[in-house]
Amino acid sequence: MAPEDATALPAFARAYNMPCSTCHSYITRRSEFGDVFRRQGYHWPGLSTADYTLRDPSPVAMEGTSPMTTQLPIKIPIAIAARFSASATNDEAATEEVALASPAFSFLFGNALSEHVSVFGTWAGQGAPNELFLHFAKIADRPELNFRVGRFEQWTTLFKNNERLFAPFQLGTSNISGHTVGQGRVGVEMNGTVLRRGFYALGTVQNKAPGSAMDKYAHLGLKIGGMDFLGKEPALDLDSESPLDNMVLTFGSWAYSGEVSTVDGSPTDDIRRVGADVKYHWNLLSIWGGAMFGFDRDKNLRATNRSVTAFSEISYSFTPWLSTGYMFEAQSQSAKDVPNGSKVFSNTSDRHHLGAVFLLLENVRGRLTGVYTPDAVKNERIDLQLLAAF
């Protein structure tokens, strides 16, 4: 029933005078161009500060004593999303079999301040923002050198939280330690595109509050086919069509090292995670998959926590506005006492999601999802959500 954050909002659609489908297949999932736009630090590929002709109306050029020029937008770069949800379940412990959730909203802030600097943020309306950072793109005009500073989701797995079609990804999460890779954290990250089809990210972030341990992570990615990471389309032989012309394959691998501590700074868990991901697109078919291997250590109980989390998703777009799909998630976790090697905890779980996503309007999305968990407990559920972004 809990509505999730939605960060595909039309602040950039207004800024660049483009429809949402330019960057999204089904809001909030990014399209191939939307992925490039994100990797470019929310800058339009190939668009310089002096040539913001896509913007309507044109922003005000800000030139003064600073060494760099910027663009003050005429339209305020803030967008809002409203979510309306309902759920039906056979769970005997549930208060109501059919329930309506209270409407919820979230905000997005985004704007390219200059050819090399942009700001981006998301906020659910309470507490700290999930993301709020400055992105410095193409330092010295090199696509290999970008920086993010502020609060952001770490670039580890290929799959950002708001790209889920049917349900939140378990990927990156361990229920034993409670640590999630990729949630909003304060830090600094260096990333960039290498040889047009390679991508890397290196970063360090505070695990929790100021003064907590600084976690470290790394990501490597490779793309085969389709648009490269700088937004250039491949050259195609129009006289000799090939099935490979419509195939796009993206690989990712990552590692994360950190330390979880209490409020007073006492360390409780060492976090060690590695993972691998893949995205495959061919015509109207899309297959996503990923796996995370956790090697955490509980310092208080002197126990080693092992976890394997994986998911696979297949979706097919019958029309540009309707997609159906299936997602499977599985997680295996165990804990062993370090001194004697005895097993103190073991758990295996999996979930199945079957659903459909449809666009009522360009910025209004509907989603119908069924969730099934194969266990002895009745906890099957059907969710319906409407998202309106404006």
C-alpha positions in Angstrom: 0.0 0.0 0.0 2.9 2.4 0.6 3.3 4.7 -2.4 6.8 4.9 -3.7 8.9 7.9 -4.8 8.4 8.9 -8.4 11.1 11.1 -9.9 10.3 11.2 -13.6 8.6 14.5 -13.6 8.2 17.1 -16.4 10.6 19.8 -15.1 12.9 19.0 -17.9 10.0 18.6 -20.4 9.1 22.2 -19.7 12.7 23.4 -19.8 13.5 21.8 -23.2 9.9 22.0 -24.7 9.8 18.3 -25.2 7.2 15.6 -24.4 7.9 13.1 -21.5 8.3 10.3 -24.1 11.6 11.9 -25.3 13.3 10.5 -22.2 10.8 7.9 -20.8 9.1 4.8 -22.3 6.7 4.6 -19.4 7.1 7.2 -16.7 9.1 6.7 -14.5 11.2 4.3 -16.6 13.8 6.0 -18.7 14.2 5.2 -22.4 17.5 4.8 -24.1 17.8 8.6 -24.7 16.7 9.2 -21.1 19.5 7.1 -19.8 22.0 9.1 -21.9 20.4 12.4 -20.6 21.0 11.2 -17.0 24.6 10.1 -17.6 25.3 13.5 -19.2 24.3 15.1 -15.9 20.8 16.2 -17.1 22.4 18.2 -20.0 21.0 17.8 -23.5 23.7 15.9 -25.5 25.6 18.3 -27.8 23.8 21.4 -26.6 26.1 24.3 -25.4 25.3 27.2 -23.1 25.3 29.6 -26.0 22.8 27.4 -28.0 19.9 26.6 -25.8 17.5 26.9 -28.8 15.4 24.0 -27.5 14.2 26.0 -24.5 11.0 27.9 -24.9 11.0 30.6 -23.8 14.8 31.1 -23.8 16.3 31.5 -20.4 18.0 34.7 -19.2 21.7 34.8 -19.8 23.4 35.5 -16.4 26.8 37.2 -17.0 28.7 39.2 -14.5 31.7 38.8 -12.3 31.8 35.0 -12.1 34.1 33.2 -14.4 31.3 31.1 -15.8 28.0 32.1 -17.4 24.7 30.5 -16.5 21.1 30.5 -17.6 18.2 31.7 -15.4 15.1 29.8 -16.4 11.9 31.7 -17.1 9.9 28.7 -15.9 10.6 27.6 -12.4 12.4 24.2 -12.6 10.1 22.4 -10.1 7.6 19.6 -10.9 5.0 17.7 -8.8 3.7 14.2 -9.0 0.5 13.0 -7.4 -0.1 9.3 -6.7 -3.4 7.5 -6.0 -3.2 3.9 -4.9 -5.6 1.0 -4.0 -4.9 -2.6 -2.9 -6.7 -5.9 -2.5 -5.3 -8.8 -0.6 -6.3 -12.2 0.8 -4.1 -11.7 3.8 -6.1 -12.8 6.9 -4.1 -10.4 9.1 -5.1 -7.4 7.0 -7.6 -5.0 8.5 -9.4 -4.6 5.2 -9.4 -6.9 2.1 -9.7 -3.8 -0.1 -8.1 -0.5 0.9 -7.5 2.9 -0.6 -4.3 4.7 0.3 -4.2 8.4 1.0 -3.0 10.4 -2.0 0.6 11.3 -1.9 2.9 13.7 -3.8 6.6 14.3 -4.4 8.7 17.1 -5.9 11.5 17.2 -8.4 14.0 20.0 -8.9 16.1 20.0 -12.0 17.9 22.5 -14.2 21.0 22.9 -16.3 22.7 26.0 -14.9 25.4 26.1 -17.7 27.0 23.8 -20.2 29.0 22.2 -17.4 26.8 22.6 -14.2 23.4 21.3 -13.3 21.3 20.8 -10.2 19.0 17.9 -9.5 16.9 16.8 -6.5 13.8 14.8 -5.4 11.8 15.2 -2.3 8.8 13.2 -1.0 7.4 16.2 1.0 8.8 15.2 4.4 12.1 14.6 6.0 15.4 15.0 4.0 15.3 14.9 0.2 16.2 11.6 -1.4 18.5 13.4 -3.8 19.8 17.0 -4.0 23.1 17.5 -5.7 25.2 19.5 -8.1 26.5 17.8 -11.2 29.7 19.1 -12.9 29.8 17.7 -16.4 32.7 17.4 -18.9 35.4 19.0 -16.9 37.9 20.5 -19.3 35.4 19.4 -22.0 36.2 15.8 -21.4 33.3 13.3 -21.2 35.5 11.1 -19.0 35.4 13.5 -16.1 32.2 14.4 -14.3 31.5 15.0 -10.6 28.4 14.8 -8.4 28.5 16.5 -5.0 25.6 16.5 -2.5 23.0 13.8 -1.6 22.4 11.2 -4.3 21.8 7.5 -5.0 25.1 5.8 -5.5 25.8 4.7 -9.1 26.2 1.0 -8.4 23.6 -1.2 -10.0 22.2 -0.1 -13.4 18.7 0.1 -12.1 17.8 3.3 -10.3 14.9 3.0 -7.8 12.4 5.0 -9.8 12.9 2.8 -13.0 10.8 -0.1 -11.6 7.8 -1.0 -13.7 5.9 -3.3 -11.4 7.5 -3.3 -7.9 10.5 -1.9 -5.9 13.7 -3.8 -6.6 15.1 -5.8 -3.7 18.4 -5.6 -5.5 21.1 -4.1 -3.3 19.2 -4.8 0.0 20.0 -7.3 2.8 17.3 -7.9 5.4 19.9 -9.1 7.9 21.8 -5.9 8.2 19.1 -3.7 6.8 21.6 -1.9 4.6 20.5 -0.8 1.1 22.9 0.1 -1.6 21.8 3.0 -3.7 19.6 5.0 -1.3 20.2 8.7 -1.0 23.5 9.5 0.8 25.7 12.5 1.1 29.1 12.4 -0.6 31.1 12.9 -3.8 31.3 10.8 -7.0 33.5 10.9 -10.1 32.1 9.3 -13.2 32.4 9.5 -17.0 32.1 8.0 -20.4 35.1 6.2 -21.9 35.4 5.5 -25.6 31.7 6.4 -26.1 30.4 3.0 -24.9 32.2 2.5 -21.6 31.1 4.1 -18.3 32.6 4.2 -14.9 31.8 5.7 -11.4 33.9 6.0 -8.3 32.5 7.5 -5.1 32.5 7.9 -1.4 29.4 8.6 0.7 28.5 8.9 4.4 26.7 5.8 5.5 24.2 7.7 7.6 24.3 10.9 9.5 27.2 13.4 9.4 30.2 11.9 11.2 29.4 8.3 10.2 31.7 6.1 8.3 32.5 6.9 4.7 31.5 4.1 2.3 33.2 3.5 -1.0 31.9 2.0 -4.3 32.8 1.5 -7.9 30.9 0.8 -11.1 31.9 -0.3 -14.6 29.5 -0.4 -17.5 29.5 -1.4 -21.2 26.9 -0.8 -24.0 26.7 -2.8 -27.2 24.4 -1.6 -30.0 22.0 1.3 -30.0 22.8 4.9 -29.0 26.2 5.3 -27.3 26.5 7.0 -23.9 27.1 10.4 -25.5 23.9 10.3 -27.5 25.2 9.4 -31.0 23.2 6.9 -33.0 25.1 4.1 -34.8 25.4 4.1 -38.6 23.0 1.7 -40.2 22.9 0.1 -43.6 19.4 0.9 -44.8 19.7 -1.3 -47.8 20.6 -4.4 -45.8 18.5 -4.6 -42.6 19.9 -6.8 -39.8 18.2 -8.1 -36.6 21.1 -6.6 -34.7 20.1 -3.1 -35.8 17.4 -3.1 -33.1 19.3 -4.8 -30.4 20.7 -2.9 -27.4 22.7 -4.7 -24.7 24.1 -3.0 -21.6 26.3 -4.7 -18.9 27.1 -3.4 -15.5 29.3 -4.6 -12.6 29.9 -3.0 -9.2 31.4 -3.3 -5.8 30.5 -1.5 -2.5 32.4 -1.4 0.8 31.1 0.3 4.0 30.4 0.3 7.7 27.1 0.6 9.5 27.2 2.3 12.9 24.8 3.3 15.7 23.8 7.0 16.4 26.8 7.4 18.8 29.2 6.2 16.1 29.7 2.6 17.4 30.3 0.3 14.4 27.8 -2.6 14.1 28.3 -4.1 10.6 30.9 -4.3 7.9 29.3 -4.1 4.5 30.8 -5.9 1.5 28.7 -6.2 -1.7 29.4 -7.0 -5.4 26.9 -7.3 -8.2 26.3 -7.7 -11.9 23.5 -6.4 -14.1 22.3 -6.6 -17.7 19.7 -4.8 -19.8 18.5 -6.3 -23.2 16.2 -4.6 -25.7 15.2 -5.9 -29.0 12.3 -4.2 -30.8 9.4 -4.3 -28.4 10.9 -6.8 -26.0 12.9 -5.9 -22.9 14.7 -8.1 -20.5 16.4 -6.9 -17.3 18.3 -8.8 -14.8 20.7 -8.4 -11.9 22.3 -10.1 -8.9 24.0 -9.0 -5.7 26.3 -11.0 -3.5 26.6 -9.8 0.1 29.5 -10.6 2.5 28.6 -8.6 5.5 29.9 -9.1 9.1 28.0 -8.4 12.3 30.6 -7.0 14.7 28.5 -7.4 17.8 27.5 -11.0 17.3 30.7 -11.8 15.5 28.7 -13.4 12.8 29.3 -13.5 9.0 26.1 -12.6 7.0 25.9 -14.0 3.5 23.2 -13.0 1.0 22.4 -13.5 -2.7 19.7 -11.3 -4.2 18.6 -11.6 -7.8 15.8 -10.5 -10.1 14.8 -10.9 -13.7 12.1 -9.0 -15.6 10.6 -9.5 -19.0 8.3 -7.0 -20.6 6.7 -6.5 -24.0 5.1 -3.3 -25.4 2.0 -4.2 -27.4 1.6 -0.5 -28.2 3.6 2.6 -27.4 1.2 3.2 -24.5 0.7 -0.4 -23.1 3.3 -2.8 -21.7 2.8 -6.1 -19.9 5.4 -8.0 -18.0 6.6 -10.4 -15.4 9.2 -10.0 -12.7 10.8 -12.6 -10.4 12.8 -11.8 -7.3 14.7 -14.2 -5.0 16.8 -13.7 -1.9 18.8 -16.3 0.1 20.4 -15.2 3.4 22.3 -16.9 6.1 24.4 -16.0 9.1 27.2 -18.0 10.7 28.9 -17.6 14.0 32.6 -16.8 13.4 34.3 -18.7 16.3 32.7 -22.1 15.8 31.2 -21.7 12.3 27.7 -22.8 13.3 24.7 -21.5 11.4 22.6 -19.1 13.4 20.2 -17.9 10.7 19.0 -19.0 7.3 16.2 -17.8 5.1 15.1 -18.1 1.5 12.3 -16.1 -0.1 11.1 -15.3 -3.6 8.3 -13.2 -5.1 6.5 -13.1 -8.4 5.0 -9.9 -10.0 2.7 -9.9 -13.0 1.4 -6.6 -14.3 0.6 -4.1 -16.9 1.6 -0.4 -17.3 -0.4 2.0 -19.5 -0.2 5.7 -20.3 -3.6 7.4 -20.1 -2.0 10.6 -21.1 1.6 11.5 -21.8 2.1 12.5 -18.1 -0.6 10.2 -16.5 0.4 6.6 -15.9 -1.6 3.6 -14.6 -0.2 0.4 -13.2 -2.0 -2.8 -12.3 0.2 -5.4 -10.5 -0.4 -8.8 -8.9 2.1 -10.1 -6.3 2.4 -13.7 -5.4 4.7 -15.2 -2.7 4.9 -19.1 -2.8 4.7 -19.9 0.9 2.1 -21.3 3.4 0.9 -17.8 4.3 -2.0 -16.1 2.4 -0.5 -12.8 1.4 -1.3 -12.4 -2.3 -2.0 -8.9 -3.3 -3.3 -6.8 -6.3 -2.2 -3.2 -6.5 -3.5 -0.4 -8.7 -1.8 3.0 -8.9 -2.3 6.2 -10.9 0.5 8.7 -11.2 -0.1 12.2 -12.5 3.0 14.3 -13.1 2.8 18.1 -13.9 
